[in-house]
């Protein structure tokens, strides 16, 4: 008989946009770091994807994330399905989503972060977007912990 009394399902978070090559990838990397820092590896699952994925993460995104010690060079944009989104507790869209919120179940907390697209922007602008994402991800984790 198991002595583990924690039978609670993990909290699932999805970060999505159209290309899954910029904002959602940065959000995912910061969420993975935040999950590790807070010791929530067993409690939080993280998904990412796009509705029309690009071939690769944007070069400027890889560069500015490397500046803060997060390597996105091997990440591959992927498609995310409505079924995956419906399996989540939280879905963060980046302000660019083609997601029809009506497609997602009522029990999913959908948040549109309305972030500027970093694709093709100057590095200083991408750094500002990165820093905003870092703060927003930390605030999401604060919300999750306070409601748990």
GUKEBA-832651 format. One line per 2 residues: number of its first residue (from 1); for each residue x, y, z of N, C-alpha, C. Coordinates in nm, 2 decimals. Example, Ala and Ser with C-alpha at 12.3 -4.5 7.8 and 13.67 -1.06 7.14 Angstrom:
// GUKEBA-832651
1 = 1.32:-0.57:0.78:1.23:-0.45:0.78:1.32:-0.33:0.78; 1.28:-0.22:0.71:1.37:-0.11:0.71:1.29:0.00:0.79
//
This chain:
// GUKEBA-832651
1 = 0.08:-0.12:0.00:0.00:0.00:0.00:0.09:0.12:0.00; 0.05:0.22:-0.08:0.13:0.34:-0.09:0.11:0.43:0.03
3 = 0.22:0.49:0.07:0.21:0.59:0.18:0.19:0.73:0.13; 0.19:0.75:0.00:0.17:0.88:-0.06:0.02:0.92:-0.05
5 = -0.01:1.02:0.03:-0.14:1.06:0.05:-0.18:1.17:-0.05; -0.09:1.22:-0.13:-0.12:1.33:-0.22:-0.17:1.27:-0.35
7 = -0.30:1.27:-0.37:-0.36:1.21:-0.49:-0.41:1.32:-0.58; -0.38:1.45:-0.55:-0.42:1.56:-0.63:-0.36:1.56:-0.76
9 = -0.44:1.58:-0.87:-0.38:1.59:-1.00:-0.30:1.72:-1.01; -0.20:1.71:-1.10:-0.11:1.83:-1.12:-0.19:1.94:-1.18
11 = -0.15:2.06:-1.15:-0.20:2.18:-1.22:-0.14:2.19:-1.35; -0.22:2.20:-1.46:-0.16:2.21:-1.59:-0.18:2.36:-1.65
13 = -0.07:2.41:-1.70:-0.07:2.54:-1.76:-0.02:2.53:-1.90; -0.09:2.60:-1.99:-0.05:2.61:-2.13:-0.01:2.75:-2.17
15 = 0.09:2.77:-2.24:0.13:2.90:-2.30:0.12:2.89:-2.45; 0.04:2.97:-2.51:0.02:2.95:-2.65:0.01:3.08:-2.73
17 = 0.05:3.07:-2.85:0.03:3.18:-2.95:0.02:3.12:-3.09; 0.03:3.20:-3.19:0.02:3.15:-3.32:0.14:3.06:-3.36
19 = 0.26:3.12:-3.36:0.38:3.06:-3.41:0.45:2.97:-3.31; 0.43:2.99:-3.18:0.50:2.92:-3.07:0.65:2.94:-3.09
21 = 0.69:3.06:-3.13:0.83:3.08:-3.16:0.89:3.20:-3.09; 0.81:3.27:-3.00:0.86:3.39:-2.94:0.80:3.39:-2.79
23 = 0.69:3.47:-2.78:0.63:3.49:-2.65:0.60:3.36:-2.57; 0.53:3.27:-2.63:0.50:3.15:-2.56:0.62:3.06:-2.53
25 = 0.72:3.07:-2.61:0.84:3.00:-2.57:0.91:3.06:-2.45; 0.92:3.20:-2.45:0.98:3.27:-2.34:0.90:3.24:-2.21
27 = 0.77:3.24:-2.22:0.68:3.22:-2.11:0.70:3.08:-2.05; 0.71:2.98:-2.14:0.74:2.84:-2.10:0.87:2.83:-2.03
29 = 0.97:2.89:-2.08:1.11:2.88:-2.02:1.10:2.94:-1.88; 1.04:3.06:-1.87:1.03:3.13:-1.74:0.94:3.04:-1.64
31 = 0.84:2.98:-1.69:0.75:2.90:-1.61:0.83:2.78:-1.56; 0.91:2.72:-1.64:0.99:2.60:-1.60:1.08:2.64:-1.49
33 = 1.15:2.76:-1.51:1.24:2.80:-1.40:1.16:2.84:-1.27; 1.05:2.90:-1.29:0.97:2.94:-1.17:0.92:2.81:-1.09
35 = 0.88:2.71:-1.17:0.84:2.59:-1.11:0.95:2.52:-1.03; 1.07:2.53:-1.09:1.19:2.47:-1.02:1.22:2.55:-0.90
37 = 1.22:2.68:-0.91:1.26:2.77:-0.79:1.16:2.75:-0.68; 1.04:2.73:-0.71:0.94:2.72:-0.60:0.92:2.57:-0.55
39 = 0.99:2.48:-0.61:0.98:2.34:-0.57:0.85:2.28:-0.61; 0.79:2.32:-0.72:0.66:2.27:-0.77:0.67:2.17:-0.88
41 = 0.78:2.11:-0.90:0.80:2.01:-1.01:0.70:1.90:-1.02; 0.65:1.86:-0.90:0.55:1.75:-0.89:0.41:1.80:-0.90
43 = 0.39:1.93:-0.89:0.26:1.98:-0.88:0.21:2.06:-1.01; 0.31:2.10:-1.09:0.27:2.18:-1.21:0.33:2.12:-1.33
45 = 0.24:2.10:-1.43:0.28:2.06:-1.57:0.26:2.18:-1.66; 0.36:2.19:-1.75:0.36:2.30:-1.84:0.36:2.25:-1.99
47 = 0.27:2.31:-2.07:0.26:2.28:-2.21:0.28:2.41:-2.29; 0.32:2.40:-2.41:0.33:2.51:-2.50:0.30:2.47:-2.64
49 = 0.25:2.56:-2.72:0.22:2.53:-2.86:0.16:2.65:-2.93; 0.14:2.63:-3.06:0.08:2.74:-3.14:-0.03:2.68:-3.23
51 = -0.11:2.78:-3.28:-0.21:2.74:-3.38:-0.16:2.72:-3.52; -0.04:2.78:-3.55:0.02:2.77:-3.68:0.17:2.78:-3.65
53 = 0.24:2.68:-3.60:0.38:2.68:-3.55:0.48:2.72:-3.66; 0.58:2.80:-3.62:0.69:2.83:-3.71:0.78:2.72:-3.72
55 = 0.89:2.73:-3.80:0.99:2.63:-3.81:1.09:2.62:-3.70; 1.11:2.74:-3.64:1.21:2.75:-3.53:1.17:2.87:-3.44
57 = 1.23:2.87:-3.32:1.22:2.98:-3.23:1.29:3.10:-3.29; 1.23:3.22:-3.28:1.30:3.34:-3.34:1.44:3.36:-3.29
59 = 1.53:3.40:-3.37:1.67:3.42:-3.33:1.69:3.52:-3.22; 1.61:3.63:-3.23:1.63:3.74:-3.13:1.57:3.69:-3.00
61 = 1.48:3.60:-3.00:1.43:3.54:-2.87:1.53:3.45:-2.81; 1.59:3.37:-2.89:1.70:3.28:-2.84:1.81:3.36:-2.78
63 = 1.84:3.47:-2.85:1.96:3.55:-2.80:1.93:3.62:-2.67; 1.81:3.68:-2.65:1.78:3.75:-2.53:1.75:3.66:-2.41
65 = 1.70:3.54:-2.44:1.68:3.44:-2.33:1.82:3.39:-2.29; 1.91:3.37:-2.38:2.04:3.33:-2.34:2.11:3.42:-2.25
67 = 2.08:3.55:-2.26:2.14:3.66:-2.18:2.09:3.64:-2.03; 1.98:3.57:-2.01:1.93:3.55:-1.87:1.95:3.40:-1.83
69 = 2.03:3.33:-1.91:2.07:3.19:-1.87:1.97:3.09:-1.91; 1.88:3.12:-2.00:1.78:3.02:-2.05:1.81:2.99:-2.20
71 = 1.84:2.86:-2.23:1.88:2.82:-2.36:1.75:2.77:-2.44; 1.71:2.85:-2.54:1.60:2.80:-2.62:1.64:2.76:-2.76
73 = 1.77:2.74:-2.78:1.82:2.71:-2.91:1.78:2.57:-2.97; 1.74:2.48:-2.88:1.70:2.35:-2.92:1.55:2.33:-2.92
75 = 1.48:2.43:-2.88:1.33:2.42:-2.87:1.27:2.43:-3.01; 1.16:2.35:-3.03:1.09:2.34:-3.15:0.95:2.38:-3.14
77 = 0.90:2.48:-3.21:0.76:2.52:-3.21:0.68:2.40:-3.24; 0.56:2.39:-3.18:0.47:2.27:-3.20:0.33:2.32:-3.20
79 = 0.24:2.24:-3.26:0.10:2.27:-3.26:0.04:2.23:-3.13; -0.06:2.31:-3.08:-0.13:2.27:-2.96:-0.28:2.25:-3.00
81 = -0.34:2.15:-2.94:-0.48:2.12:-2.98:-0.58:2.17:-2.88; -0.70:2.18:-2.92:-0.81:2.23:-2.82:-0.82:2.12:-2.71
83 = -0.80:1.99:-2.74:-0.81:1.89:-2.64:-0.70:1.91:-2.53; -0.58:1.95:-2.58:-0.47:1.98:-2.48:-0.51:2.10:-2.39
85 = -0.56:2.20:-2.46:-0.60:2.32:-2.38:-0.71:2.29:-2.28; -0.81:2.21:-2.32:-0.92:2.17:-2.23:-0.87:2.08:-2.12
87 = -0.75:2.03:-2.13:-0.69:1.95:-2.02:-0.62:2.03:-1.91; -0.62:2.16:-1.94:-0.54:2.26:-1.86:-0.63:2.33:-1.76
89 = -0.57:2.37:-1.65:-0.63:2.46:-1.55:-0.62:2.60:-1.59; -0.51:2.64:-1.65:-0.48:2.78:-1.70:-0.43:2.77:-1.84
91 = -0.47:2.87:-1.92:-0.42:2.89:-2.06:-0.39:3.03:-2.07; -0.26:3.06:-2.10:-0.22:3.20:-2.12:-0.19:3.22:-2.27
93 = -0.27:3.31:-2.33:-0.25:3.34:-2.47:-0.17:3.47:-2.47; -0.10:3.50:-2.58:0.00:3.60:-2.58:-0.05:3.73:-2.65
95 = -0.18:3.74:-2.69:-0.23:3.85:-2.75:-0.24:3.84:-2.90; -0.20:3.72:-2.95:-0.20:3.70:-3.09:-0.28:3.57:-3.13
97 = -0.34:3.52:-3.04:-0.40:3.38:-3.06:-0.52:3.38:-3.16; -0.52:3.28:-3.24:-0.64:3.25:-3.32:-0.74:3.16:-3.24
99 = -0.71:3.14:-3.12:-0.79:3.06:-3.03:-0.93:3.13:-3.01; -1.03:3.05:-3.04:-1.17:3.10:-3.01:-1.20:3.05:-2.87
101 = -1.20:3.15:-2.78:-1.22:3.11:-2.64:-1.34:3.03:-2.62; -1.44:3.04:-2.70:-1.56:2.95:-2.70:-1.52:2.80:-2.72
103 = -1.41:2.77:-2.78:-1.37:2.64:-2.80:-1.31:2.57:-2.67; -1.28:2.65:-2.57:-1.22:2.60:-2.45:-1.33:2.59:-2.34
105 = -1.32:2.48:-2.27:-1.42:2.45:-2.16:-1.42:2.57:-2.06; -1.54:2.58:-2.00:-1.56:2.69:-1.90:-1.47:2.68:-1.78
107 = -1.43:2.56:-1.75:-1.35:2.54:-1.63:-1.20:2.58:-1.64; -1.16:2.62:-1.77:-1.02:2.66:-1.79:-1.01:2.81:-1.77
109 = -0.91:2.85:-1.69:-0.89:2.99:-1.67:-0.80:3.04:-1.79; -0.86:3.11:-1.88:-0.79:3.16:-2.00:-0.76:3.31:-1.97
111 = -0.63:3.34:-1.99:-0.58:3.48:-1.97:-0.51:3.52:-2.10; -0.55:3.64:-2.15:-0.48:3.69:-2.27:-0.38:3.80:-2.21
113 = -0.26:3.78:-2.23:-0.15:3.87:-2.18:-0.13:3.99:-2.27; -0.18:3.99:-2.39:-0.16:4.10:-2.48:-0.02:4.16:-2.49
115 = 0.07:4.07:-2.52:0.21:4.10:-2.53:0.25:4.14:-2.68; 0.35:4.23:-2.69:0.40:4.26:-2.82:0.48:4.15:-2.88
117 = 0.46:4.13:-3.01:0.53:4.02:-3.08:0.68:4.06:-3.10; 0.77:3.98:-3.05:0.91:4.01:-3.06:0.97:3.99:-3.20
119 = 0.90:3.92:-3.29:0.96:3.88:-3.42:1.00:4.00:-3.50; 1.13:4.00:-3.53:1.19:4.11:-3.61:1.21:4.24:-3.54
121 = 1.19:4.24:-3.41:1.21:4.36:-3.33:1.36:4.38:-3.29; 1.40:4.50:-3.26:1.54:4.53:-3.21:1.56:4.46:-3.08
123 = 1.68:4.42:-3.05:1.71:4.34:-2.92:1.66:4.42:-2.80; 1.67:4.55:-2.79:1.63:4.62:-2.67:1.48:4.60:-2.65
125 = 1.40:4.61:-2.76:1.26:4.58:-2.75:1.23:4.44:-2.71; 1.30:4.35:-2.76:1.28:4.21:-2.72:1.31:4.18:-2.58
127 = 1.41:4.25:-2.53:1.45:4.24:-2.38:1.33:4.30:-2.30; 1.27:4.41:-2.34:1.16:4.46:-2.26:1.04:4.36:-2.26
129 = 1.01:4.30:-2.37:0.91:4.20:-2.38:0.94:4.08:-2.29; 1.07:4.04:-2.30:1.12:3.93:-2.21:1.10:3.96:-2.06
131 = 1.13:4.08:-2.02:1.12:4.12:-1.88:0.98:4.12:-1.84; 0.89:4.17:-1.93:0.75:4.17:-1.90:0.69:4.03:-1.88
133 = 0.73:3.94:-1.97:0.69:3.80:-1.96:0.74:3.74:-1.83; 0.86:3.77:-1.79:0.91:3.71:-1.66:0.83:3.76:-1.55
135 = 0.79:3.88:-1.54:0.71:3.94:-1.43:0.57:3.87:-1.44; 0.51:3.86:-1.55:0.38:3.81:-1.57:0.37:3.66:-1.53
137 = 0.47:3.58:-1.57:0.48:3.44:-1.53:0.49:3.43:-1.38; 0.57:3.51:-1.31:0.58:3.50:-1.17:0.45:3.54:-1.10
139 = 0.38:3.64:-1.16:0.25:3.67:-1.10:0.15:3.56:-1.12; 0.15:3.49:-1.23:0.07:3.37:-1.25:0.09:3.27:-1.14
141 = 0.22:3.24:-1.12:0.26:3.14:-1.02:0.21:3.19:-0.88; 0.22:3.32:-0.85:0.17:3.37:-0.72:0.02:3.34:-0.71
143 = -0.06:3.36:-0.82:-0.20:3.34:-0.82:-0.23:3.19:-0.80; -0.15:3.10:-0.86:-0.18:2.96:-0.85:-0.15:2.92:-0.71
145 = -0.04:2.96:-0.65:-0.01:2.92:-0.51:-0.11:2.98:-0.41; -0.16:3.10:-0.44:-0.25:3.16:-0.34:-0.39:3.09:-0.35
147 = -0.42:3.03:-0.46:-0.55:2.97:-0.48:-0.55:2.81:-0.46; -0.43:2.76:-0.43:-0.41:2.62:-0.41:-0.45:2.58:-0.27
//
